[in-house]
Amino acid sequence: MSLSTCTSLSPAELEARLRLHRLPELGPRRFRTLIDAFGSASAALGAPAAAWRALGLPAACAEARRSPDVRDGASAALRWLERPARHLLMWDGADYPALLAELCDAPPLLFVAGDPALLEKPQLAIVGSRRASKPGMDTAAAFSRSLAGAGFVITSGLALGIDGAAHQAALDIGGRTIGVLGTGLENFYPQRHRRLAEAMIAQGSAVVSELPLEAPPHPGNFPRRNRIISGLSLGVLVVEASVASGSLITARLAAEQGREVYAIPGSIHHPGAKGCHQLIRDGAVLVESVEHILEPLRGWQRVTASPIPAASEHPLLGLLHAAPQSSEALARACGWTLPRVLAALTELELEGRVANESGRWLARAR
């Protein structure tokens, strides 16, 4: 059983918290209200209904706490935690991510499949449209590769489109990535990304959710999911989004949480660029190259301060014109650090000078 953050809790208190977590209409603030009022989840569960009402809690909460479904769900969660690479983080535990803990509505419980230590590492979120264009997907992948290579964990929502491209690109270069679900971890959505999520877990990354394990994809869950994506991250990059995109919710939450918001502009004729243009008008950082993100964050990651050459004088192009090579081989050949190589390759890829195919870089004819 993997409960490094729960070692101070008795088995009864742990089970009681899992039961509280499943009650209807009991969000993060009400969860903490109960713990503060009664001192523990166990005491809260045993308190009279009148005491709950006095705290302003809905009758449905008090009535459901002794439900067999609530008890059975908590028992199932305890069994889930006995499986390898399954973890539970609590908002008052030592291993709870510090940035997320700053939120007034931080999740009281976080289920984690994979490596929970990643949640404490410097993260950048990459989000965007589920129906992204091919150039948008390529841009998300390029930025993800470079930022992951620079030492950042790439955080996103495991949705179709931009999210999936960002997760996959981070994995492709051996980076780390976190997927935040709007469902329970045992009711994965979207199913088309189940294999991607399994690969993330197997390769040392993580998939997380604040929701009960079997929670379905209810529309109201996804704005809640978005606050976790932004809350975990130093900043949020929106690659492509319409004005109605949920990515703009993530960006708005990031701004409210004091995180940086970055947006990539596009054609004025492309509907998928209008959301990014709106963000830029509202004060988001206009991003045309990865350096626009990395430069202000030098203290958080491993990129060297050496300037990246302009494309016209790039030594990497000479190497790639000779033969396709991996990022690692390029780093060895030119004597640069891998993060610097990845940042440079991203610049060249965005300019259409190089392309990545099956993990190897090649120069494109112009």
N, C-alpha and C positions, 0 to 999 in steps of 0.2 A: 504494500500500500504506500503510495507516494503522497505524503502529507507534510512536507517539510515546513510549511507555514502554519500547520495546525497542531504542532506538537504540544503546544501549551493548553490545548483544549482536551477535555475528557471526551471519551467516545459518545457519552450522552449529550454533551453540549454540541459536538459536531453534528450529530444526528438532528438535534433540535434546530440548529441553524439551517440545515438542509430542508427541514420541514417549513420553517418560516419563509424560506426563499421561494417556496412553491405556492404560497397563499395568493389568492386572487386580489388584485388591486393593492398589492403591497410592493411598492417600488423602493428604490434605494433610501430615500429620505425616511419613509415610514419604517423600513427595516431598522435603521439606526435609532429612530425614535423609540422603538420597542426595547432595543438593547440598552439605551441610555436610561429609560424609565425603570426597567426591571433588573438591570445589571447583567442579565444573561438571556440567551434564547430559551433555555430550559425554564427559567422563571417566567418568562413572557408566555410561554405555552401553557403554563399552569395557572396563570392569573385569571380572575373572573372576567367574564365578558364585559361587565360594567366598567372595569378598569380600562379595557381597550376602548370602549366608547368614550370614556373620559379623555382619552388622548386624541379623540377626533378620528379614530380609525373606522373604516366602513364595517358594517355588520357582517358582510360577506367574509371578511378576514377572520373574525372571531369564530364564526360558524364553521369555517372550513378547516380549522387547525387540527381537529380530531378526525378528519375524514380519512377513511382507509386509503383513498387515492393519494393523499398527501403523505401518509406513512409509507406506503409502498414505493412512491417515487423517491423518497429519501433513502430507503433501503437499496433501491436500484442504483442510486448515485454512489453509495458506499461500495457496492460491488464493482461499479465502473472504475473507481479509484484504485481497486486492487490490480487492475491490468497494467502492463508495462507502459511507461511514458504517459501516464494519466495523472493529472495534478489538479489541486484546488488551491487557489490563492484567495485570501480574505483581506478585506480592506484594513484590518488592524493587525495584519501579519507583517513580519520583518521583510518578507520577500515580495510584498505587493509593490508594483511599479510606482516609483515616486511621482512621476509626472501625472499619472492617472489619478493618484491619490489627492492631487490638488483640486480636482473637480468637486463641486458641492454635491453632485449626484453621482459620484464614483460608484461603480458596481460593488455591492458588499461581498459578492462571491464571483470568482472568475474560474470557469472550467478551462483547463489547458491540456491539449493533446500535443505532445512534443516537448520541446525544451523551454521551461518557464523562465529560465535565466535571460532569454532574449528580450523579455518584456521590459527589462531594466536597462537595456543597451540603447544607445542613441538611434532613433528611428526617424525616417522620413516617409510620409504617406504619399502614394501615387494613386490617384483616383480619376475616374472619367466615365464616359458613356458606355452603356452596355452594348449599344449598336454602333461602335466606333468604326471609323473608316480604316482602310489599310494603312495609310500614312499615319493616322493617329496611333494605331497599334504599334507600328514600327518606332514611332517617337517614344511611346511609353517604354518599350523594351530597351531602347538605346539609353534613355535616362536611368532606367532601373539598373542596367548593367554597370554603368559608370558609378552611380551612387552606392550600389552594393559593393563594388570593388574598392570604393573609397572608405569602406568600413561601416557604412550605415546599414541597419536592418530596414528592409523595405516592407512597409505595412500597408495593407489594403483590405478590401472586403470580399475577395474571392468571387466576385460577380463575373459574369461574362464580359467580354470586351476589354477595356483598359485595365481593369483590376487583374484579370487573369494573365494578360501580357506582362504586367509588371512582376507578378509573382514568378512566372515561368522564367523570365529573363534573369532574375536574381539567382534562381536555382542553376541556370545554365552556366554561370561563371563561378559556381561554388559559393555564392553568397547566402545570406540568411534572410528569411522573409516571414512575416506574420500575417495570417489571414483571420479577420474578425468576422464571425458569422452573425446573421440575423435570425438564426434558428438554433436549436440545441445541437450539440455535437453528435448526437445519435440520430438526428433527423436532417441530414446534410442537404443543403440547397445552395446553388443549383446542382443537380445530379451530374451534369456534364463536367463539373470540376471536381468530382469525387477523387478521381485518380490524381489530379494535381494536388489536392489536399493530402492524400496518402503519401505522395512523393515528398511533400514538404515535411511531413512528420518523420519519414524515414531518413531524410537527409539532414536532420538536425535543426529544422525550422519548427514552426508551431502554428496551430489553429486554436482559436480561443472563442469563447462565448460566455456571456453573463446569464444566458437563459437556461432553464431546466433542460436536461439532456434531450428530451423528446419534443421540445417546443417546435411547433410548425412554423412555416414562413408567413406569419401574419404581417400585413403591411405596416402596422405600427411598430414592429420590431426593428425596422431598418433605420429609421432616424436614431433610435437608441444605439444601434450598432455603430452609426456614424460618429457619435460623440466619443466612442471608445477609440476609433481609428485616429481621430484628431487628438484626443486626450493623451494617447501614448506617444505621439510624435512631436518632434521639434518644429515641423512645418508640414504643410500639405501642398503637393503639386497637382493641379488640375490640368490634365493634358487635353481633353476634348470633352465638351459638355454643352448640351442645349440649355436654354434658359429654364427649362422644367426639370433638369437633371437632379437626381438626388446628390450628385457630387457637390452642387452648390450649397446644399444643406451642410455637408461635411466642411466645406470652406467657411461657411458662416459660423459654424460651431468652433472651428479652429480660431477664427478671429476673436470670438467671444472669450475663448480660453487663453488668449494671449499668444497663440502660435502664429508663425509666419504663414502667409498664403502666397503661393506662386501660381501663375497661370501662363500657359503657352498660347500666344495669339494665332489666328488663322485667317483664312480668306473671309472677307465681309459677306461673301455669297454662300458660305458654308454654314448651315444651321448648327452644326456641331461646334462651331467656334463662338457662337453668340454668348453662351454662358461664360466662357473664358473672358470675352471682351467686357462683359458686365462686371466680372470680378476685378478686372484691371481698372475699370472706371471707378470701382468702389475702393480702390487702394491696394489691390494685390500687386505683387512684384511681377512685372512683365519679364518672362524668361525666354531668351532666344538661344542660350547655351547653358551647359551644365555648370559653367563657372559662375553664372549668376546666382546659383544656389550654393555652390561650394565655397566661394570666396568669403561670405559672411560667417561661415561655419567652420573655418579652418581649425579652431580650437577643439572641435568635437570629433575630428576624424583624422585620418593618417595621410591625406594628400599633401605632397610636398609643396613648398611655396614657389618652386621653380615655374616660370611662366610656360604655358603650352604654346608651341610655335604655331604660327598661322599655317593654314592648309598648304599654301603655295610653297612653303619651305619645310614641309614635314618630313623628317627622316623615316617615319613609319611607311610613307607611301612608297619610297624606294624599296624597302624590304618586301612590301606586299606586291609590288609589281614583279618582283623576282619569283615569288611563290606564295600561295595562301599559307597563313600561319595562325597559331593560337595566340591568345593574349599573353600567355606565359612565355611562349617562344619569342615573341616580340620584345617583351621586357628583358629577357636574357640577351637578345641580340643588340639592343640599343643601350643597355645599361640603366634603364629607367625603372622606377618602382612600378609595380603592377597597377596601383590606383592611378598613377599619372598616365600610364599607357591607356587605361580604360577611359579616362576622361578625354584624352586626345582622340581616341577612336570614336567616342560619342560625337565629338565635334565634326569629325570627318564624315561620320555616318549621316548626321543631320544635313550636311552639305552635299550628300550624294556621292562622296568620293570613295567610300568603302562600303562593304556589305558583310554581314555575318551569315554564314551558311553552315549549319550543323556544328557550331562551336568554333569554326575557323573563319578568319577574316581574309577578305580578298579585295584588291583594288578594283574599282569600277572605271571603265573607260569613259572619257568625257568628250 
